[in-house]
Amino acid sequence: MLRSPIRHCRNCGAAVVYRVPDDGDTRERAVCPACDTIHYENPLNVVGTVPYWGDHVLLCKRNIEPRWGKWTLPAGFMELGESAEEGAARETVEEAGAHFEMEDLLSVLSVPRVGQVHLFYRARLLSDRFDPGHETIEARLFAESEIPWDEIAFRTVRETLLAYFADRRAGRFRVHNLVIT
């Protein structure tokens, strides 16, 4: 995984040790030998939308790393205190400046190698005018045949777009559960 291991207890500041806790757990955890606090390391949630206008979807050209200049769906890390749907809506406003109505969950993508779970909702655009934020170079609508597939920033976005267009052609949407290795 890409995250650094926990080195010190967030409760008392002592150096932690990695071991299986004595509470019946079966996984190695960061355990504080001074105050017995067990620190759990869990996946981060990335939330976003597939904003659509008729037969077009909205993509954002990234103005930040990683993958600066590549196209993506509006998405980002979920914040504490918000639901997955609220986070997806916030990211869509921040990155695309879009006006939309949230719809159902479309995809859940587990990415174990980086400790992330990505959730994408469909979002019906209420306007084809956008006011992208500082993280976006350009926000633009694309028909399926116009998608710059070789310039898509992340595999989770690519798989979500493929699922969206397949469902659209089939005339019904379902939730897609995928594991990205």
N, C-alpha and C positions, 0 to 999 in steps of 0.2 A: 504494500500500500504506500501511497505517497505522503501520508501524514507522519509527522515526527512522533515518536513515542512520548508518553507522559513521563516526566522526570521527577517532578515534585508534587506533593500533595496539595490540592487546591484548598484543603481544609486547614492544615497546620504548617505547610511549607517543607516538611521533612522529605528526604529522598524516598521515592517509592521503589518497590521491588516487584518484578513480574513473577507471579505464581498463581496456582489454582487456589482460590480462597477456601477457608475452612467452613463455609456456610452451605456446602453441598453443590456449589457451582461446578461445572465440568470444564470451563475454559480458563486459560491463563488470563489474569487481569493485573492492572497496576494496583498494588495494595500498599497502603501506608503502614509501615511497621510501628510507627509512633502512636497513631490514633485509630488504626484499623479501618480507615475509610477505604472502600473499594471504588475505584474509578473505572467506569464503563466507557468504552470507546465504541460509538455507534455510527452507522452510515449518515452522511449528510443528504438532505433532500434537495433536489433541484426541481423547480416547478415552472411551468410555462404554458403557453397556449399555441394552438394552431388557428390563428385568426384567418377567417375566410370571407371573401366578397364574391358572391356568385360562384363561378368555377375557378377563382383565383385564391391563392394563399399569400399572406403577408410574410415576407422575410426581412430580416435586419442584417445589414452589413456591419460586422463588428469593428468598433473603434478602440478595443481593448485586447490585451493578451489574456488567455492564449488564443491563437488563431486570428490575429488581427487581419482585417480585410476579407475574411470569409463570411459566408452567409449562414444565418441561423434563425430559428424561431425565437420569439421573445421569451426568455427564460432566465432564471438565476436561482441562487440559494434562497431557500425559505428562511424567514426570520422567526425568532422566538415570538410567541404571542399571536401568531397568525395561522389560519387554517391553510391547507394546501391550495384551496381555491382562491383564498384571499391573496396569497403569495403570487400565484400565477397571474392574477389580475393586476397586482402592483407592478410586477415585472413587465407586463404588456404595456402599461401606461408609461413606466419609466423608459423603456427601451424604444418603443414605437410611437408613443403619444397617440395611441389609437382609442377610438370610441367603439365600444363593443358590448355585447351581451354574452355572458358566460353560458356555456352549455355543458354537456356531460364529459366525464373523463374519457380519454381516448387511448392513452398508453401508459403503462407502468414498465419502466425499463430498469432492471437491476444491473449495476456495473460494479461487481465485487472487487475487481482489481484496484479500483480507486475509492472504494467505500462510499458509493453514492447510489441513490435511487432517484430516477427521473420520472416525473408525472406530468403529462401534457393533457390539457383540456381543449375541447373545441370552443371557439369563440366567434360568434357571428358579428362581423363588423357592421356598424351602424353608419359608417361614412368611409369614403375612400381617400380621405385627407388625413395626413399623419404629421406629427410634430415630434420627431425622435429626440431623445435625450443625448447626453454627452457620450454614452457608451456605444452609440450607433452612428455610423457614417451616413447611412441611407436606409430608409424603409421603403419597400417597394412590393407591389403585387405581382405575382407570377402565376400564369397558367401552368398546368402540369408539364406541358411540352417545353416550357421556357425555363424551368428550374435549372439553375447552374449546378447540376449534380456533382461535378468535379470540384466545386468551390464551396461545398457544404462543410461547415466547421466541425461538426461532431457526428459520430455514428448514431447516437441516440436521436438526433434530429432527422437524419436520413431515414432511419427505420420508422420513425413516427410519420414522416411525410409519405413514405411508401404505404403504410397502413391506412392513412387518411384517404389517399387517392384510391386505393383498392376498395375501401368501404364505400366511398362516394360512388364508384362505378357499380358496386353491388346494390346500391340503394338503401343500405342500412349500416349503422355504425355499431361497433361493439368495442369492448375494452380489450386491448392487446397487451399481454404479459410477455415480456421478452427478457432474456439474460444476454448481456453484451460481454463477451469474453475478450 
